[in-house]
Amino acid sequence: MKDNYKISKFVLLNKKIMQESNLNLMEYSWSLFAWQMLVLAFFILWIHCLVDISKASFEGNDKLIWSLIVLFVPFIGSLLYLFIGKKRKLKES
């Protein structure tokens, strides 16, 4: 009788652990998916900034400077370019 009690207790404990681990796995999967989408968005932003810099005209060495900033400091450099660098492009007439 004690063996049956130990086995059933063990089975219930395993079921509880499996339910909790499935929940944690689902939460982990969603957080991993969200993280991957965020990284993909930053990568697309980085590529967009590099393409925009390569097509634009700047004064002096500004093109080289912005390219180096965006290449070596990808996320912060891309944001700086979007807020500061785009305003410094030469107007096409």
Contacts in CASP RR format, 6 or more apart in sequence:
PFRMAT RR
TARGET T0000
AUTHOR 0000-0000-0000
METHOD contacts of the structure
MODEL  1
MKDNYKISKFVLLNKKIMQESNLNLMEYSWSLFAWQMLVLAFFILWIHCL
VDISKASFEGNDKLIWSLIVLFVPFIGSLLYLFIGKKRKLKES
42 74 0 8 1.000
42 75 0 8 1.000
42 78 0 8 1.000
45 75 0 8 1.000
45 78 0 8 1.000
45 82 0 8 1.000
46 70 0 8 1.000
46 74 0 8 1.000
46 75 0 8 1.000
46 78 0 8 1.000
48 78 0 8 1.000
49 70 0 8 1.000
49 77 0 8 1.000
49 78 0 8 1.000
49 81 0 8 1.000
49 82 0 8 1.000
50 67 0 8 1.000
50 70 0 8 1.000
50 71 0 8 1.000
52 81 0 8 1.000
52 86 0 8 1.000
53 63 0 8 1.000
53 66 0 8 1.000
53 67 0 8 1.000
53 70 0 8 1.000
53 81 0 8 1.000
54 67 0 8 1.000
56 63 0 8 1.000
56 89 0 8 1.000
56 90 0 8 1.000
57 63 0 8 1.000
57 89 0 8 1.000
57 90 0 8 1.000
57 92 0 8 1.000
58 66 0 8 1.000
58 88 0 8 1.000
58 89 0 8 1.000
58 90 0 8 1.000
59 88 0 8 1.000
59 90 0 8 1.000
62 85 0 8 1.000
62 88 0 8 1.000
66 81 0 8 1.000
66 85 0 8 1.000
69 77 0 8 1.000
69 80 0 8 1.000
69 81 0 8 1.000
70 77 0 8 1.000
70 78 0 8 1.000
70 81 0 8 1.000
END
